Amino acid sequence: AKFARDFQTADNIQKELIDGGVFVHDGLREWRADGSFRGGPGSGDGGGRSGDSFKKQRKPLGPNGHDYQLSNDATPNNSRFSESDIHALLAERLQAKFARDFHTADNIQRELVDGGVSVHEGLKEWRADGVVIRGSRGGGDRKADNQQYSKSPHSVDDDGANDSSIDKLVQERTKFKIMRQYDKADEVRERLRTKFNVLVDDRLKQWSVSGDFGEERNAQRELADKIASRGYIKSSLSLSLNEEEEEYIQHHVEARAVARKGKEWNLDTADKIRLDLAQRFDVTIRDNQKLWSIGGVFEEEGGKIGNPKGV
């Protein structure tokens, strides 16, 4: 329910668990049902959700009204916000979360990201230098989305006369992607193609004059282009239903694809369609292959026809 942003349902489930004697700590990703939590009922050292769920002592928020720290390796701010504006938005977002106003908190988060500010909940860090903080819970490895792109070894050899100009444009495109300014990123990509005949492979983090990335990768890119240019289709190993039911499935698979398009996915609608198809017809959808299958068997995965699970 939380993944679907249905916080009302998530809260109702949380209350049901608590009423039944089960305590859940979202921050620690822990639960227990022995009548205590982190030292016993009312100990105040466990925390978790506020209100009736847990009694939590909040630590001081500091002079900026929030407890996020600037990343140690951050370079100067190049976002569209001043540092004081960033602190104000972080504080406002935190207060919205305390008040369980997740809609407002999410809007502020989106505003920060769109403005070039990255916030990491687990590390309680922020930065505004164009680098996106990535890492596992508890501070695992972090990786920047602006990882340097390099020239493909399969690129046409043009004596490197334009390499510097190409590198600058590729870096500019990466910066726009980090700031979620995708229209501008697409404009730069088109400029690279028309002016320098350069294609960029985001998976390899490489660019190539003439678009050659090696035989294997070229074949993968060609297949991906073919898949991208067609709609969703039924897998050849899918089980069969009557014509009317399969038309219903195809229509709703396509409707789900429309809901997933664009920069802001309508995840709630897309997930409801996927769940409905799975429950009613045992349909599995492979978005990377644009295939759907009754029974969840796909030829591309070397599957074998078996008995349906839920039809």
N, C-alpha and C positions, 0 to 999 in steps of 0.2 A: 504493500500500500504506500510506503514511503517512496519507493522508486517511482511509483505512478503519481506521486505528489498528492495522494489522497490522505492528507494528514488527519482529517476527521476520523476516518476509519482506523488509521494507525493509533490514534489516541484512544479510541474506544477499545481496541484490542489491548492496549497497554493497561487501561483501567480494569479490564476483565482479568488480566493476569495478576494485577496487584490485589484485586478483591479475592482472588483465589490463593493468595500467599506467595506469588512468584514476583521477584523483584528483578528489574532489568536496568542495567547501567549502559546507556548508549555510548558514552565516552570511552569506557573500558571494554566495551563489547562483551560484557559478562552478564550472567543471570544466575540466580540461586533461589531455592525454594525451602530454605531451612529456617525462615523467620528472621533472618538477619541479613545485613549487607555491609561488608567491609567493617567488621568490628561489632556488629549487633545493631538492633533497631535503635534509631535515634542517636547513634554515636556521632553523626555529623561529619565523619571523615570519609564517607563513600561518595556521596553526591550522585549526580545523574540527572534525571528529569526533575523539574521543579514542581511546586504545588504539593498535592497529596501523595505523589509518587515517592519522593525522597526529600529529606531535609538536607539542603546543601548550603554550606558556607561558601559564598563566592569570594574569591581573592580580590584584593584591591585592584582597581582597573587602571590606576596611574593617572598622571596629569592629562593624558590625551583622551581619557574616557573609554579606553579599550585596552586589552592585554596582548595585542599583536606587536611583534618586534620587527624592525627592518632587517631583512636578510643580511648576514655578515658580509657576503660577497657582492652585495648590490652596488651597482654603479649609479651615477647621478640620475635623478628623476627626469625622464623624457616623456612622461604621460601628459595628458591634457589637463591634469589637475595639479594645483599647488600642493605642497606637502600638508599644509593646514587643512585644505579641502579633503585630502585623503584621510587624515585623522578624524575629521568630522563625520565623514561617511562611514568609516569603520566603527566609530562610536554609535552612530545612529543604527547601523545594521545590528550591532551587538544588543542594543536595547530592544530592537524589534524581536530578536531571537528570544531574549529573556521574557518578553511579553507573549511569546508564541505566535507572533504575527509573521509567519513564515513567508507570506506573499510579499510583504514589504521588504523583508530581509533579502529575498531572492531578487527583487527588483533592484535593490541597492547593489547587490553582488554583480548583477548584470551591468549596471551602470559603471561600476569600477572596472570590470573586465573590458567593456567596450572602450573605456577611456585609457586603457593600457596599464591597469594595476592588477597584479596577480596576488591572490590571497590563498594561503595554505592553512586549512583548519587544523590539521594534525600537528604541524610544526608551529602554529600560531605565528606565522611570519607573513610579511608582505614585501613586495618590491614593485618599483614602477620604472624600471630601466629597459623594458621591452623583453625581459626574460620571463618565461612562464615557469613557476616553481612546480616541479613534479616530484613525487616520492611516495613510498608506501607509508602506512600508518606507523607512527613511531619514529619517523625520520630516516627512512631507507634511502636508497640512491635517488638522486634527483637528476633530471635531464631537461635541458632547455630546448624549447621548440625552435630556437634560432640556431641550432647546430649548423656549423658551416657546411655549405654545399661545395662540391668539388667538380672539376671537369672530368667527364667520363673518359676512360682510356680508349673508348671506341669512337670518340668524337672526331669529326673530320679535322685533320691537321691544317690549320690556317696560319701557322707560324705564331699563333697566340697574339696576333695584332689587336684583337678586340676583347681579349680575356678580362682585362681590368674593367672595361665598361660592362661586360656581361656579369661579372661578379658583383658589381655595385647594384645592378638591377635585380639580380637574384636575391641579394641581401635586403633590398627595398621591398621586394615581394614578401619575403619571410616576415619582415617587420609588420607589414599590413595584415598578414595572416594571424600573427600573434595578437594584434589589436582587434581581430575579428572584423577588419574592414575588407571583406572578401571581394567586393566590387572593385576596389582599387588594386587588390592583389591580382585579380583576373585581368585588369587593364595592363599591368606590368607584364604578366605572362604573355599577353597578346603582342605587346611591344617587343618582347624577346623573340617571339616567333617571326613577326613580320620584318623586323629590322636586322636581326642576326641569324635567322633560321635556327633558333635554339629552342629545344624542348627541355622541360624540367621533369625529372622523375623524383617525386617526393619520397617514395619508398627507399630508393637507393641514396637519396640526398646527393644527386648528381645532375649536371646539365650537359647537354650534348649538341654541338653544331651538327645539323642534319637529323638529329633525333635517334642516333644509333647508340644502344646501350648493351650491345652484345646479343648473340643469337638467342640465348635462353630467355633473357629479359624482354627482348623484342617480341618473342612469341607470346609471352605472358601479357604484354601491353596490348598486342593485337586482339587476343581473346577478351581482355577486359573491355576494350573499345566495342567489340561486337556485343558483349553482354549489356554494356551501358546504352547501346543504341536500340535495344529491343525491350519489350515489356516482359513481365513475369509470365512464365509458361509452366505447364504441368510436366513433371519429371517422367521420363519414359518408363521408370520402374514403379511409378505410383499405382496404387490400387485404383479401381474404377468404381464410380457410382453412376446413377442415372444422369441423363443429359441435363435435366433441370437443376439437380443438385450441383453438378460440376460448373454449370453456368453461374450459379449463386456463389460458389467458391471463387471462381475467376474474377467475378465482379468485385467481391470484397477484398481479394488480394490486391487488385488494382486500386481500390479505394484506400487501402492501407498505405500503398506506395505514395499516393498523393498526400496523405496525412504526414508522411515522413519527409516530404520534400521541403526545401528552403532552409534558411538559417535557424529558424525557430521551429523545431519539430512539434507537431501536435501529438505528443507521446501518449497522452491519455486515450485519444481516439484510436491511434495505431495499436496500442496494446490491447484495447477492448476487442478490436477486430481479430487480432491474432489469437486471443484467448477464446473468443467465440468459435472460430474455425477449428481450433485444437479440441475444444470440448465437444462440439457437435459432429465433426467429421474426422477427427484425428489427423488434422492437417499440420504439417511442419513446413515452415518457410525458410529458405536459404537466401538471404538478401544479397550475399556476395556473388551468388550464381544466378539470381533472379529466377529461382525455381520453387515450386511448391509440390508437395507429395502427400497423398493420403496414405497413412501408414509410416511416413517418415523415412522412406527408402529412396536413395539418390544414386544414379548410375555413376556420377562423378566421384562418389566416395566408395565405389566398389561394393555397393550394397547388394543384398539378395532379397528377393521378394519373400515376404513372410506374411503372417496373419496380422490383420489390423488390430490395434490395441483398443480402439474405442468407438469404431463405427457401428 
